[in-house]
Amino acid sequence: MPAEILENPLRVSCTFTRGTTSVLKVDDALNPVLTRELLTGLVFLMHPHGRGDSYRTLEKHKGTIDWFVAALAERGHQGGVAGLTRAMLAELWWSAGNRREAESRSLLAALDRETRVLSVDVRALVGGRLYNRYPEYEPHEPYDEVAWNNLADACRRVIKESWAAHRAARTAAEMGQDPFVHGWTHENICWQMLHDGPATPAELGARAGWTRHQARYRVGPVHIQREALFPGPRVMLAYQLLFGVYTGIVPDGIDDLGVEDLEWAGQSTILLRYLKGRTSHESLTLSKKAVRLLERWLEHSALLRVHCPPELREGLWLRFEPSASGPHRRGPWRTSRPYRTTLAQWVNDHGVVDANGAVIRLHRHVIRTTFESHRDRDSWFGSRRSTIDPNHSPAVEGDHYLSAMTATQKNAVEEIVEQAQGDLLRKSRPPMVLSDQDIAHLADQFPHLVSELELDEAAIAELVGGQRDVFVASCADPLAGVHGPKGKPCPARPWVCLLCPLALFTPAHAVNLLRMKAFFARQWQQMPAAQFMAVFGHYAQRIDEVLAKYDPAQLARAAAEVADSDDEIPLLPEESTR
């Protein structure tokens, strides 16, 4: 069974979907019956019976069991869940925090689903509304550009320096010999640790039968060699934080990664599978820089995996942490998430500041929020979906990520809104179409065109003479900068002229307009309707308005010159309909 209760001593064991197993010891001295029943509820909350699938979930609920049993013992309750009353639970939960109340309710509900041990009124209370509601979620504010760049630069700097020290220590170890025979030089100490693992002077001296004082005198300090060969929490955090900057994966998904979660698809592509606490397994194809970062970390931590206990070798974020040794630790090796105090100390040590010069408060969920707010939105155009991350609903994305913007992004959004408003105004204007008679009296018949565009006689002559033709129309000012940098030739595609306020359609453009209409028809046949409307919809509607102003006899003559082929239109390779 992936989750079960073990006796002598009382323990709860859980095997997660990744294949790792965790065991927690439980003290049942206060109320053995109630403790075992709540542990049974915990088993049914964990994989494969429930959604719990991480060590932290197991550990948090075990803490809630200890609290629940102790709190009821203070109130004089002995015995199992069947003896609980509605008044007793209500009084306990009123004074509890939201996490303790929610977790204890879930334990009782999971137990009751399998055993139906609760009375009817207690069952209704357990399934009812929480007394202690969770506070309203406020979206995280992303880091500003200065803080974001400083955080990434600090991570890269730590990685670069530690990797250089690691390579130097490995090189020194290749030149070293047994220090017990040839002396305690830097090279020989590196050689010793490379072959036998990290050690303190006292541990090295114990092998030769020296006292601690003798070991410190003869061996000297070895922490420089040890830290260079075996990366600690400071170095691991630099890799882990930069990995979050590169990928935007949820913090709990990054924490629980194992080496087996890296699925190589070729020599330079990794498909990463990770567990998101609120949902389930998700996957992501890593970018090239994220792949290179993981390759470097696996190489940097290779010695750790040689000397650590076998059961820890598959943890991706393995590090050497001497302070973690003790009777309840697995020696100096750790794979669990770092403490918040460690994160705060890391930021202070490396001086990561924001645009105001203040040291940032490092929060790994803010890293994810900042990553999402900086992601390229180009993929939205022509897409059937409007969210950045396929694991988000549009509502979640809008409330939690898109609403949190930096000052630079707000300015960019305002500029986009202004451009969109200008586009709407241009689309509402009727197309400027001239007949043969209109061309002869352009200045007299179209004074508004002359005044709006500030045309002189030479410009009008170029317009009607064909010198300013841009396939489907003539352009009043190709350097106006409407669709590109002002003063540079307009970079717009041929169909964009259909909605441009500078376009002037003359009888000479009838053939090209029909060729463009045939191009739209071919695109309609090969593109999904939603995608076609997103890309070409407005232009296809405008071309009908333009052609409606032409003489039908003239259009009939022009249609004879249309071959309905891409060769008739200046297209890029990716725009072809073949």
Disulfide bonds with the S-S distance in Angstrom:
none
